[in-house]
């Protein structure tokens, strides 16, 4: 691998060294594989039970119709959260777990707990209408938001390195709620279809199925994600706080986010009891503005992460770990994309994977240093910093030519009139990875 001119391997011991010593052998129940298998089994069993329950309530035909209609907003919502997470993409396994938890475990908890609570209230009060209203406005928000928040809590506790800020909380919470809404929409749309079958209503705009589809899929596919995102914001703020400072606040912030999610959910569910146009009034005057505010906050935080990358990585240029063009290129999504394309064109898939990993490690390093400067990094800051620097150094041969090209292509610099040609040579005969 060709070395980069002017950047010898740094010998700054202040950056930390690898820990030495024997690593204790984990007990069998502490092994990652055992925990992953247990979690997968739990989710699979929950999925099988929820599938049977929903199919029992809707019938086979209603289930298939509900499934076909409920799946429509899922790719759009997942793509939106993935787009938001592009600066520091989290592992796919976290998103798969979050969606599966929402669609299977959280939905199962909600169906069982809501049904039990509503029937208990109905028996105790002998008022079916009041029980349904109380169940929708009080019981359901508490049970459903708590069940969805469990996924955010699990990622926060057991995937702490992947949960470093508010954006991570928003993404995990949003994907979890998307899975929950998917299962719930199957149930509602399947029941609506069954109602149309019983009444003999045709598949027209006046059918219950069409009305349910319009309200849940067209008007408010973002409702459940919006509620749970408030919980994710609470966890995200707690994640950026120093581990040894404000422990009470770190515990209260997620709880405050959860309570806000429950309150907003209850207000939304109770809107139908506010009169003939209560639902539409709450939708226009409350839901849409809050959705716009949360969206603006998420996009703002995404851009702030890019600025942090550009600012914090400059110190590593001075230390010799990074090349001068890299902070700008790594702080621009356009430049990142160009770097990956450049690496794929000249170096193949291996080079593209190396550049992708380099971008991810560099972003983690910048955000880690940002937390460290503010006194919010954990006790393993030095060790983690060195791990990330070593990971970057191992991939520098692939990444530096690609990022140098990307920094020029994304923001061309002024050249003297006598200079002809690009700063980086190109063409069929040129291959920056030939020496590797």
Secondary structure by P-SEA (a helix, b strand, c coil): cccccccccccccccccccccccccccccccaaaaaaaaaaaaaaaaaaaaaaaaaaccaaaaaaaaaaaacaaaaaaaaaaaaaccccccaaaaaaaaaaaacaaaaaaaaaaaaaaaaaaaacccaaaaaaaaaccaaaaaaaaaaaaaaaaaacccccccccaaaaaaaaaaaaaaaaaaaaaaaaaaaaaaaaaaccccccccaaaaaaaaccccccaaaaaaaaaaaaaaaaaaacccccaaaaaaaaaaaaaaaaaaaaaaaaaccccccaaaaaaaaacaaaaaaaaaaaaaaaaaaaaaaaaccaaaaaaacccccccccccccaaaaaaaaaaaaacccaaaaaaaaaaaaaaaaaaaaaaaaaacccccaaaaaaaaaaaaaaaaccccaaaaaaaaaaabbbbbccccccccccccccccccccc
